[in-house]
Amino acid sequence: MAGSGAGYDLSVTTYTPDGRVYQVEYAQKKVDISGTALAICFSDGVLFATEKLLGSKMLVPGTNKRTYPVTRNTGIVMGGLVADGRQLVNRARQECTQYKNAYAEDMPSNMIAERLGLFMHAYTLYWSIRPFGSSILLGDVDPDTKKPSLFCIEPSGVATKYRGTAVGKGRQIAKTEIEKILGGEGAALTCKEGLTAVAKILHKVHDEKDTSFELECAWICSDSNYKFQAVPKDLVAKAEETAKKQLEEEDED
């Protein structure tokens, strides 16, 4: 006998009797079972990081990126389907280009988040297309005030502003750790100082059942002259080494 929800997931335009849209929930599920991605607003900028699961030992380091620039001082880290995420990056860049051509200034991050949310929501309205299986963490630093801002855009099209958040498989533990950082002295840390804490979070939430992962980090802060830039590999390696030692010490205690 078919379940009570049978047939309601055949189209994204169909609501269930209790008001759910299964296709949108499936897209969100794809994000929830993917590698963890997070972003945090520190005192001097935004730090993006993700655990990039390695499906093969023959993969070239740095391939299949999950962090991308949108403008010089705006960047994205994605969770879920990378191919869908790249389409959203491309859309964000198009929106920014059109805005700059019309108004001769960079598009504010809150407006980019709103436009991306509208674009993602449009893909939940027509039966012939499917929702994006990717969540976007969009961050920037205002070029005038140097204040960082961060937005999360979900497959449903909802855009929410955060000081720090995470998506993916380890999001619950990661969010708890981020709250600890931002609730204490961590709020005054710079991105460079917070790099070890971020590496520690991702190593802590990594599921041992999964394959090994590559820590991919990018930032927009004083160390990058407030431009989106990949974190230097030597800094990432040093942060990972320190984070692993701290986790080992905690396990021993």
Secondary structure, 3 states (H helix, E strand, C coil): CCCCCCCCCCCCCCCCCCCCCHHHHHHHHHHHCCCCEEEEEECCEEEEEEEEECCCCCCCCCCCCCEEEEECCEEEEEEECHHHHHHHHHHHHHHHHHHHHHHCCCCCHHHHHHHHHHHHHHCCCCCCCCCCCEEEEEEEECCCCCCEEEEEECCCCCEEEECEEEECCCHHHHHHHHHHHHHCHHHHCCHHHHHHHHHHHHHHHCCCCCCCEEEEEEEECHHHCCCCEECCHHHHHHHHHHHHHHHHHHHHC
